[in-house]
Amino acid sequence: MIYKEKVKIARLWDQETRTSRAGTEYPYRQVLFEKQENGYTDALYFEVIGQVTDDLFKAKVGDEAEIEFRPDCHEYNGRWYSRLRLVSVSLPKPKEQPKAQPVQQTKEEGFDDLPF
């Protein structure tokens, strides 16, 4: 089951490079999102690896984003552990400034640009 939320980036840790048991390096980053709802602030914390870290590369604290995540749980030594897995992050694209159009000069009939 995947959930979608519109959130604000509350804290963004620096990206790190970690190494798996097999010796493969992968990008790792931590991020904390907050959502205001009914006067309460809900926090969502993620440890992010792989491609999703690239989506966060241009993000900064205070940016709004739309995230997709799914809850995950697993058993280890008779105990159950839960966590949230970040599936995707969509940051709003920066608004482009309208490009100035070059002014076209029109020549009047019989008018010449020469000073003499």
N, C-alpha and C positions, 0 to 999 in steps of 0.2 A: 504494500500500500504506500503510495507516494503522496506527500502533503505539499501544498504550495502556500507560501506566505510572503507578504510584502513587509520588509524589515528595514532597519537602519543598522549600519555597521557601528558597533560600540567600541570594539577593540580589535586590533589586527596585529598579530605578532609577526616578526620578521620571518621570511622564508628560510628554511634550512634544507640541507641535503642529508638524508639518512641512508643507511645501508641495511639491506635485508639479510636474513641468515644465509641466503644463497649468494650473497656478495653483490647484489644488484643495487645500484643507487637509485633513489627516488626522491622527488620533492615533497616536503612536509611543511604545513603551515597551520596555525591555530587562529580561529576567528570567533568572535563573540558578536551575535546579532541581538538586537532588542526590538520588541514590538509593543507599542502602546495600544491597549484595548480596555475599554470600560474603566478608565482611570488607573489601571494597573500596568506595570511594565513586566513583560515576560522576556526572559533571556534564553537564547538558544546558543549553546557552545558546540563547536565542531573542531575535530582534528582532521585536517584535510590532506589527502595525498593524491598524487597523480595529476591528471589533466585539469581538475577543478582548481588547483593552485594557480594555474595560468590565468584563469578567469578572474582571480582575485589580485593579480599582479598590479593592475592599474587602479585598484580600489584604494580608498582612504577612509579614515574614521569620519563618520557623519554622512557618508554616501548612503542613499537609499538603494535597495536591491530587491529583486524578486528571487526567492530561493525555492528549490525543490529538495526535499529530504525524505528519508524513510527511517522508521525506527528499526532497530536490529537488536537481537539478544542472543546470547549463547551461554552454554553451561561449561564450567571448568571446575573440576574437583568437587562436584556436588553443589556448587553455588552458581546462581544465575546472574549474569551481567547484562545491562541494557546500555545502548548508546544510540546516537543519531548519526546517520550517514548522509552527508551532503551529496546530492545527485548533480545539481547544477546551480549556477549563480548567473543571474542576468542583471547587469548594471545598465542604467539608462545611458543612452548615447548622448554625448555632449551636443548641445544645440549649436548648429552651424550659423555663423554670422553670414548674412546675405552678402554676396560678392558685389562690389561696386561695378557698375556697368561703365565702360569707357564712353566718354561724351563724344558724339560724332559731330564734326563741324561740317556745316553745309556751305557750299560756295554759292554766292548769289551770282546771277548772270552778269557778266561784264566786270566782276570784281576780281582783282588779281592780288595775290599775297605779296607781290614785289614792292619794296619801299620806294621805288622811283618810277 
